[in-house]
Amino acid sequence: QVQLVESGGGLVQAGGALRLSCAASGTIVSINTMGWYRQAPGKQRELVARTISDGRTNYADSVKGRFSISRDNAKNTAYLQMNSLKPEDTAVYYCNAEVVALYTGSYWGQGTQVTVSS
């Protein structure tokens, strides 16, 4: 019913930057929260950043001051600007959205790989 598609991942050197995009499609009434999570090998999936429709944002302590989340409500799209990347940021990044739709609930994208070389 609802699909989230991430893009923008890749390989970058430490100190570099990437911008991830997450586009939601389907029969959507509204989207409440959109967020980014990541999972590194051997680690639990963790919240990176999230934004609510009113503009409020939350960030993991490890990315504060380096990452910035934003959204375009007209396009049902969220972005994650990732600056000053560190090798520790290497992970698969997943988009998540709390969506009001025919099947209301929490939806996940397929993930996009971010690799930061030292």
Buried (B, 14 or more C-beta within 10 A) or exposed (E): EBEBBBEBBEEBEEEBEBBBBBBBEBEBEEBEBBBBBBBBEEEEBEBBBBBBEEEEEBBBEEBEEBBBBBBEEEEBBBBBBBBEBBEEBBBBBBBBBBBEBEEBEEBBBEBBEBBBEE
